[in-house]
């Protein structure tokens, strides 16, 4: 019997195939002979206590012009699938959370979801790293503007960012004398009604914000250092940063070993760590990226590592 794998993702029509990590995962699954079925988040539904999805079988190709074909939709019980890859991008809003609730119900009936829907709800990517504060730069997360302003005064140059964005969106680097500090804090906190993150600026960002892929708690040996563009402070590729290959160091392997027990206990089988210098800044678990960039630089197949893990420990 053919193994079926489901993928929940934002519309595949909108991806950039040459850099999309979800496409890399689907290509590897297809190479292994798995049958793939595709869902957008709104295709998921519950009927009388069971989780279903309006599924379309998908065939993928490593092409810049024609990277997928879809069959006609049909409703299937999600419990029929061997694995479900949850790859919906942030923000982790009501639409995202609803999808995780439906996937949790599918888990209850036997589906295996990567990453765990409960972990996706509870493990905010900006906050999760704070379980290991000794590995992180000084950090404060608060809605109170006075508390955030105090932190900036204490730290000097500071990074401010929202808790629910991605790709470098709405990240600010400020200092205590910044004329725009008040309006930035008001905007990020919605006038003190939602939390934002303040983190000490790390000068090592000039050497890159390193993305380390972690599969079942173990780091892939090759990583991507995302170097800020001239005049920028953000290394995110979506914000114009460039990627350079980097090997994972012994210190970074030790960091991953410290994180591994908790990540695995939470059901996080694929994570993307962001490391600047020797400091952990984020743990990406919703839809970690950079697979294709690492593959191209080092002539490797990072997606194969995830499927090796899934096959060894289904």
Secondary structure, 3 states (H helix, E strand, C coil): CCCEEEEECCCHHHCCCCCCHHHHHHHHHHHCCCEEEEECHHHEEEECCEEEEEEEEEEECCCCCCCEEECCCEEEEHHHCCEEEECCCCCCCHHHHHHHHHHHHHHHCCCEEECCHHHHHHCCCCCHHHHHHHHCCCEEEECCHHHHHHHHHHHCCEEEEECCCCCCCCCEEECCCCCCHHHHHHHHCCCCCCCEEEEECCHHHHHCEEEEEEECCEECCEEEEEECCCCCCCCCHHHCCEEEEEECCHHHHHHHHHHHHHHHHHCCCEEEEEEECCEEEEEECCCCCCHHHHHHHHCCCHHHHHHHHHHHCC
